[in-house]
Amino acid sequence: MQKLFDEVASLDKRCYEEFFLSEDILMEHAAEGMAEYIRNNFNKNAKIIIVCGSGNNGADGIALGRLLHGTYDASLLILKKPSSPMAILQQKRAKSVGVKEIEKLEHCDVLVDAIVGTGFIGTFNAELQNVLEQMNAQEAFKIACDVPSGYLFCADVTLTMGALKKRMFLDSAKEFVGDIKVLDLGVSRDVYEKPSGWNLLDLQDLKLPHRTKKDSHKGCYGHLALALGEKSGASIMSALSALRFGAGLVTLVGYEVIQIPHQLMYSHEVPANATALALGMGLGAEFSQIELDTFLDNSLPLVADADILSLPVILDILKRDNVIVTPHAKEFVALLKITNVANITTEELQKERFKYAELFCKTFPNITLLLKGANVIIGQDERFYINPHGTPALAKGGSGDVLSGLVGALLAQGRTPLEAAINGSLTHAKLALNYNGADFSLTPDDLINEISRLEK
């Protein structure tokens, strides 16, 4: 698990004031970190072009050019006359050792984007947009210095300075950041970083529901009750997912008798020994208000998904303890509206996912949010986590139903809502990553089948 930050200027300032490190020292370490990456991955004499802006991001790039000069065919393409003190100084240093400056983009083996960094606010003019389009069209290996400029440069790898930045994990950024590696700036990350309410999840954080007690029976592993809705396939997929993920018993609760898989149970009411509920997957108009009230007439932990998130009953559900809501973007917009937290469009949400996740969790500090997307956000009160390990293979109807089953199974087995959300989400991502078929062919059944092979 790694910490995430809105900004790192305050962390840099701490280096200056508490550790007596100058801006120059931090920049030299940044440049050396980038140079070391290139030395470890590319042969000597590779042609490298570093495209630099006029500020400190450009200064990082100019310093990189100086460090590579002599070992590599390194050139600087400086788009605008250096303006920051460090950029001016770094250009003097680079010129003094003979680093070549070029006037236009050329074919190269490695292309480094050092145009603008995290401090950039605004939009690029047409000229800069044209440069970025040309850079993206290059067949070179592409490296972003600190962040991809304006999140428009399509990097193969982003070498970011000091610590991870939250904005790198917006859904829209996933197309541009590539692999992300953090470079130290003269002190280790453990020293450089401060406490943060936001964290990035690693797959190694996953804690599977192993059965370590030898003297046990099915009742030791929880009983999940799922509402069997109008689109019964959705809740059946959730139920099968939950059973495969360790729940000792899984019961579909409905009011019409239908054919269900033989390993699942069926009831007209929540079983007395149920330990958790799941509601909303394929619900449609199947449950009347009376039936919903009956299903919810208990204090059991609950996963609320899909259709239920836009119905008035969600307002009562949000008053409960031990609730996880698992919306995708459109459903979260509906949830924000019905709860009077915000009235926004899906597009507005996607630009400010962190902001609205925090706003929802501040309004409902007892609720655990699992906001689905290219990068999943999990939040409870003031604690937030991002799962960046999802793949486009999961963009398939039914994937979310499997996720709800995974989370529900963990709730039923006694995990806290936050633990269930984190581990259910990580498992969901790992199932997709483990799948050996074509990315477009993954189905919910494939995800469920992969559960049994999680450790193979």
N, C-alpha and C positions, 0 to 999 in steps of 0.2 A: 504494500500500500504506500502510495506517495502523496505528498501534500501538493495542493493546488493554490494558486494565488491570483488575485485580481490584477495586481501590479507588483513589480519588484523594485521600483525606484526606492521605496522605503528600506528594502533589504540592502540595496547598494549603499544608501546613506548610512546605514548602521555599520557597514564595512569601513566607511571613511571615518566615522566618529568614534567607534568602539574598538576597531581592529587596526586603525592607523594605516589602512590600505588606500592608496590614491586611485583616482579614476583611471590613470595610466596603467597601474598595476592590474586592475580588473580587466581592462581592455586587452592587455598583453596575454593574460591567461585565457580570455575568450578566443583570441586569435590562435594561440598555441593549441587550444583544444580542437579547433577546426582543422588546423594543420595536421595534428596528430591523426585525426580521423582520415584525412586524405592520404597521409603516408601509409596508414595501415590497410588502405583499400585500393590504392591506385599505384601503378608502376611509375618509376622515375621517368621523367621526360613527357609524361602525359600533358596534353594541352588543357590548360585551365583558364577560364575567363571569369572574372569576378566583377559583377555589375554593381556599382556603388552609387548611393545617394549622397547628399551633401551633409547629412548629420552624423550622429554617432554610430548608427548602423552601418553607414558607408565607411566610417572610420575603422570599424571592426574588419570590414572587407579589405580595406587598403592595407591594414596591418597583416592580414592573412597573406596578401600578395607578396609582401616583403619577406615573410617567413618561408614562403614556397619558392621564391626567386633563387635560381641557381640549380635547384634540384628538379624543378618542373618548369615547363614552358608556360609561365603564369603571366597573364595580362590583366590590366585594370581597364574597365570601361566606366569612366566616371561621368554620370549623366548630367550633373550640375556641379558647379564650382563648390568645393568644400566650404561650409559656413560655420560649423561648430569648431571650437578651439581644438578639440581632439582630432577632428577630420583634417584640419589645416596642418597640424603637427604630423599626423600619420602620413600625409601626402609628402611632406618634406623628407621624412625618413625613407619613404619608398623611392622617391626620386634619387636620393643620395646613394642608394645601393644599385640603382639602375633598373628598377621595375618598369616594364614597358606599359605605356598607356595607349589604348586604341580608340578609334573614333566610332566604330560601329561593330555590331555583333558579328562574330565569325563562327565557323564550325569549330567545335571543341569536344574534348572528352568529358570534362566536368564543367558545369555551369553553376556559379554561386550567386544567389540573390542576396545582395546587401543594400537594398534600396532604402527601405524604411523598416523600423522596428515597432515595438509595442507602443511607443509614444505617438505614433501617427494617428491623426484624427482627420476625417474628411474623406474625400474621394480623389482618385487620380484624374488628371486632365487627359485629353485625348492622346497626347504625345506619349505619356507614360503608359497608358493602356496599350498603345500600339507596341511599345517596347516589351511589355509583359507578354503580349500575344506572340511576339517573335521569340521570346525566351521559352515560352511553353511549347512552341513548335520545334524547338531544337531536340535532336535525338540524344543529346548528352545526358549523363547522370546529373540530376539536379539537386542542389543543396540549398536550403534556406538558412540564412544567418539569423538566429534567434526566433523569428517568425516568418512565414511566407509574406511577402510585401502585400499589404491590403487584403490578405487571404485570397489573392488572385493568382499567385505563382504556384504552379503544380509541382511541389517538391517530392523527390524520392525519399529524402530524409530532411528533417529539421533539426539543426544543432542549436538548441536553445540554451540561454545563458543563466546559470545560477539555480533556477528552479522552474517548475512547470507552471505555465500560465493557463488559467481556466478557459480563456477564449479559444485556445487551441482545440477544445473539446466541445465546441458548438457543433451541431449536426452539419451545418454548412461548411465547417472547416475541414471535415474529414476528407473531402476530395483533394485538399491542398497540402496538408501537413506531412503526409507520408509517415515513415517511421520517425519517432521522436527520441532524441538522445539529449541528456542534460550535461552541460559542461561546467566544471567547477571554476570559480573565479578567484582563486587564491586561498580559499578556505573550503573545507568539505561542505557538502550540502547540509550535513547535520548541524554545522555551525552557522552557515549562511541563512538557513530557513528559520522561521518562527512558527509558533502554533497556528494552525489554520482550521477553520470549520469545514473546509472542502478537501476531499481526498480522492485520489485516483486508484481504482481497484486493479490489482494484478490477479491473473488467474491462480497464482499461488495462494491467494487469500481464501480460495474456496475450501469450505469444510463440508465434506459429504456426510450423509446421515448413516455412518457405519453402525453396524450392530455388534457391539462388543460384549454384551451380556449374554452368556451362554444359556443361563436358565431363564428363558423368556418365551412369550407366546404372542399371538397377533395383537392382543389387547395392550401389549407394552409399547406399541408403535403408533398409537393414535388411530382415530376414526374420523375421516373427512366426509362431511355431508355436502353434496353439491346440488344446487337447484337445477332440475332438468327442464330446460326452457323450450320454447317453440321450435328453435333450430337445434334439435336434440344432438346433432353431430358435434357441435361445439362443446357442450357439457360432457359428452361421452369421451371426447379426446382429452379434456381436462382430467376426467376421472381416471382414465387409463394411464395418463402421465403421472398422476398422484400415486396410483398403486405401484407403478414401476419404480417410483422414487422413494419407496420405503414406507408409505402409510400402511399400517396393518390391516385396516378395513376402509373401504370406500363405498358409500351409499349414494345413489342418485335419488333425489327427493322430487316427486312429481305427482300429478293428479290425473294422468292418463296412463294406462298400461301400454308400453311399447316394447319392441324387441330390443334388448340390450346385450352387450357381451357377457358371456356366462361368468366371468370372474368378478363382475360388479354386482352389487346388491341394489335393490329397489325398495322404496318405501313411500308412503303417502305423508309421512311426517319425519321430522328430524329425529334420528335414533337417540334414545336416552343416554347412550354412552358415547355420543359424538364429542370430539375434542376440538373441532374447528369446522368452519363453514366456508363455502365458496359460492358466489352468487353473481350472475350477470352474463356469463358466457352463453350466447345464443338465446338469451331470455325472451326477447320479443315481447309478445302480448300474452304469453302463456299463463302467467301468474296474476291472479286478481289481487286487489289490495288486501283483502282478508287473508289470502294465502301467503302473501308476502309478510304480513304482520305475524302470521303463525310461524313461518320459517324463521323469523327474526326474534321470536319471543324467548330469548335466552341471552346470556352474556358471553357466548363463545367467541373466540378469535375469528376474524372474518377477512376473506379476500373479496373485494368488490371490484368488478371488471365490466367493461363493455356497456351494455344497455342500461344497467342499473345506475350508471354514473350521471345520466341525464334525467332520471325520474325523481319526482319530489321526495320519495322515500329516502334518497341519499342524504337528505338533511338530517333525518333521524339516525341514519347509520353513522354519520360523522360525529354524533354525540357519544358513541360507544368508545370503549377502550379497545386496544389490540386489533385495530383495523388497518388493512393495507388496501390502498386504491391503486389500480394498475392501468391508467389511461394511456392511449396514444395521443398524439398532438390534438387531433380533432375532438376527442373525448375530453381532454383536459380543458380545452377552451369552453366546452359545454359545462364542465364541472365548475370552472371559475365563474361562469355567468350565473348558474343556478344558485351558487353560494354567495353571490354579490361580492366576490373578491376582485374580479376584473371583467370588463366587457371588451374583449379584444378579438382580432381575427387570428386564424392559424398562422398566417404569415408574420404577424406581430409577435406571436409566441415564439416562433422559431428563431427570430432575431434576438430574443431576450429570454431564453429558456431558464437561465439561472435566476434571473430576477423574479419570474413568476413562480418558479419552484419555491424560492425563499418566501415569497409573499403568501403562498398557500400554506406552507408549513408554519409560518408565524401565526396565521389565522387559526390553524388547526394543529396545535403542537402535539396533540395526542395521536395524530394520524400519521401513518407511514406512507409516503408517496413513492411510487415506482413509475416514473414517467418514461414511457417507451420511446425509442428513436434510434438513430444511428449510434448515438452515445447515450446510454440509459442514465437517467438521473434518479438517485434514490435519496430521499430526505426524510428526516424526522426532527421536528423542533429546530435546533440550530446545527444539526449534524447532517452533512451532505457527502454523497459518494457518487462518482461517475464510473460506469462500466463501459470502457471503450472497445470491448472485444467482440461486439456483434458484427455480423457480416451481411452483405446484401442477400445472401441465401435465405435469410430469415424473413424477407419481404414476401410472404406467402400466407394466404388465408389459413387460419388455424394455428399459426405459430404462437400467437398470443394466448390462445386457449391452452396450449401445452405449458406455457410459462405460468399461467394461473394455477395449473395443476401442480407444478413443481413447488410453487410458493405455498399453496394450500397444504401439500404433503408435509412440508417442514413445519408449518404452523401446527398441524395436527400432531406432529411428533414432539412438540413442546418448545420449538425455537421461538424467540421473541419476534415480533413483527419485523424489526429492523434486520435481525439475523436472517429471517426467512426471505425477506426481499433481496438482500445482498447475495445470499447463497443460491437462491432460485435464479436470479438474473445471471450470475456467473456460470451456473450450470447450463442454462439455456444457451449462452454464447459458446460454451465449450462443446456442447452437443453439435452445434453447427460447424465449428472448426474441425471437429473430429470426423465429420461426414466425408466419405471418399468419393462420392458422386459429383457430377457437374453441379455448379452452384445454383443453376436455374432449376434443378430437378428435386431439390430438397422438399419433402412433404412433412406434415405433422407426424405421420406414421414413422418416417425415418428418424425424426427427433426422438420419439418414444423408444424406438428400437435401440438408438445409440445410448440410452441411459444405462443399459446393462453392460456397455463396453467403456464406461467412463474411465476406468483405471487400466485399460489394456492398450 
